[in-house]
Amino acid sequence: MLIVENKKIVDQKTNKEVVLKGVNLGGWLMMEGYILGGRNLPETEYKNKFKKINGEKELEDFVYSFRKNFVTEDDIKRIKELGFNCVRVPFHYSVVEKQFFWLEKVVEWCKKYGVYCILDFHGVKGAQNDDWHSDAVGGKGKFWYEKKYQQVFYKMWKKISDKFKNEDIVAGYDLMNEPVLKFKNWAKMLSQVFNKTIEIIRNNGDNHIIFLEGNNWATKFEFVEFLKYKDNIVLSAHFYHPVDYTFNFIRGLKYPNKEVNKQTLYSILVEYKNLSEKYNMPVYIGEFGINLRCDNGCYGEEKYLSDVINIFDELNFHWTIWCYKTIYISYYPTGLFVYNENPSFIQRQEINFGWERYIYVWKKEKNKIKDSWLTKNFSTGIIKFLKI
């Protein structure tokens, strides 16, 4: 099992350092609209819309078929062959409630191919921020306002720990993706939830590494001052700076330039290194990535990724890039592999496009849709720019 020793992650048995370098299985166990080539609707809202048009039985078929095809055992094998040693597995609370076997499957696949996995609670019940990627229905995260959701959160981590506490291939638990607390005393509030969760896991005889993300989309870490448990903890930050460039929100931006270059990126990232020294905890960049404007990276995409990863290496940061595969869209991070086609069930030019179009053509074209999710139909995306 991996453990933390003196700001390093090491193999408990051999005491050798392990540097985690991997990829997020984004969009698989927590659906995100842009990853499926469409609008960013909360998963629950999308499923309700799908069920209203197609019925409960078809929704069950859709969800199961998507999970079955979008990431498979072959994908874990491919990730290993590409030189990665880790996957981060973002999951939605409904997976813990009703489809727990998918977490069991991915851990089994990782064990078979020797790929560490980090279990990332990406969308908690009640939603930990106001965004679609926490499944905040109606754009409102209720987790921090209603205690009932926190109690569900604790029970779910107990269930996860019960199953995986003795699994060495599980590198650890990312307790909560990108919490956003808008209170003056946010640091104490966040630490209270983390302390309670860690206590449940540790009292369960589970010594896995705990990855803790900071407030404000995993960027602020003042909560560490109030942590009761500080052993076997890794600080988990996300880095998409500057988002107008990496997400392609402003067209035509290029890297490097006077405002953004390797030196300016380093000046931001080194602050996490300073926190590592202060708290004697390693740093893990759980997410970073870039939108690919053209196949050759004509806006500096390759240079950006190279500079960021070089800084990670220099600072001894662990990392997982966002994300494994995406249906192409012109904003937000592009996958290592990308689906570029525009068949009748995608239709980027229509009002309802990407995954929303599935809703209206599902019964007629479900077999084509299911097949399209397999990685064999995806082209190389940003993987061409990564040197592991």
C-alpha angles and dihedrals in degrees: 000000000000117000137175119254123171097336092316134102109230139177104257093216100047099022088225118144117253119199110200114222117169153112138271119245087218121180095017108094091014111042118222121188101222092049086059093048099260148078122318103253121163109261094241092050090050094048092049090052091048092049093048091057101034107021135242096287093054091047090055090049091049095050095044094046092048093051090045096051109028094065121017138168088268089060092057089049090050092049089054092048090051089062101257120133100193145045127196110214114206112199139184122231091247088066089060091045102045113359104041091142090078090064089047090051096051091048089050091051092047090051091051094053100033097247118144116228131206114205107220120194095214102169117027122193107274091022123259094227137018097259134103092245090068090045093248100177109211090011094281126119108208101178096097093046103047121053093204090073092051090053090053089050092055092048092050093052089049089055092048091047092048089058103039107026092109097040109113093191089065102090091196150291125290095205100201133000118231104335115199117198118178098192128110090234093046094131093060092043093051093045091050092057092044093047092051093048094047090048090055092049095046094045086054090064091254116141100176119140113268116220111204123196122207130237122273097043096322098309108103121065108176088120090078089078089067099044115125092195117051103159121101092010127141123195108233116203132174122219124196099142120188098021095188086064104032093045093038092235090145111044120226099027113142134198130259108031138146094278100039124036139125092285094053091046090051092050089059098042095046088066088068088051088054089053089050090056093044096051099028091236131129121244124234122188098211095184138022132136148132142236112250109225096184136002094257095050092244093175096057098271093140093048091048094052092044093051094046094049091045089055090049089053093047092051093041093241123162116225149185118194122225109266155007102204140354139178102244118267128159097243139047122036118321119227128247081251124032137196107223102173125106106209125168091274094055106036101167090193095062131088090245105043137160115004093356089061089057087069094062100039100033100107092047100041106022095122092054091046093050092050092048090063093064114103091234086077094053126092126218113282125171092338087090089067098049121096109187 
